[in-house]
Amino acid sequence: MEPFPCERAEPRERDMREPRVYWRALRSEWSRDGWVCTDTLWVFAILLALFAVTNERVVFSAEEFLREFSGLELNEKGDFLAGIFSSLAFIAALLALWFQRRELQAQQEEFRGQRVATEKIAEISARQSFDNFFFGLVDTLNSIIGAMDLRKTGKSDFVAQGRDCFRTFYNDIKPLSGSNNRTLDRTLERYSDMYEKYRHDLGHYFRFVHNSMRDVEQEKMAELRHRKIFRALFSDDELLVLFYNCFTEQGKNMIPYVEAFDLFDNLPKDRLVNAEHWDEYQALVRELQ
């Protein structure tokens, strides 16, 4: 049972000598759902009604009451009893209102609890739905990579399959042995030739990676753990191919999401065609911001 507000205040005994402190302890008000409730005011109202029962006479004992009552004239006795019953009716009405207010407050607390529970259930359901969607993306990405296969021209022999294909892709980007032309422009020319050669595999792959990162980034239920899981999916060779793809016109659209996912945190920079390419990528990021 909830205590009266005056029970919550525990002023020290010496402070109670000050009227302002005493009344602050006695009057405890709080606001709840637009109501301003003061139980102490209800107590005062009932006491005033009880005082009215005695017709402005304070009765200290039953014996004194009987003596006062027996000395009254018949019409005065009727008036006295009428005053008693009207005051009792007033008290009953006050008590009914007080209990009704308590019941309404209990109902409001119950509705509030139901609303909070409903919101929590909805949030849990939304999180589970997004988790299912996210891990569906992960499965689809793995399926796309798993379906990649490179064969020798005119032959059925496999050159590479699955994620091993990216090693072949990146080897085609790197300059031939003995070549010192490692500028970014020349590297992007080799990347363009490689992409045209393997467009049927890489086009689908790049589009799916781009759209997956965009969908996760725009989803309010996405958390840091989702970005970390997605970032961990890529092999070193995948990251290197994705890195040079970001310098192309279409690949630049992916950079905001690459940065949001910190995708190149695991990039093996020592395997870049030229270490200066990382600085040029950073300049490109600043330019797009």
Buried (B, 14 or more C-beta within 10 A) or exposed (E): EEEEBBEEEEEEEEEEEEEEBBEEBBBBEEEEEEEEBBBBEBBEBBEEBEEBBBBEEEBEEEEEEEEBEEEEEEEEEEEBEEBBEEBEEBBEEBEEEBEEBEEEBEEBEEEEEEEEEEEEEEEEEEEEEBBEEBEEBBEEBEEBBEEBEBEEEEEEEEEBBEBBBBBBBBEBBBBEEEEEEBBBEBBBEBBEEBBEBBEEBBEEBBEBBBEBBBBBBEBEBBBEEBBEBBBEBBBBBBBBBBBBBBBBEEBBEBBBBBBBBEBBEEBEEEBBBBEEBBEEBEEBBEEEE
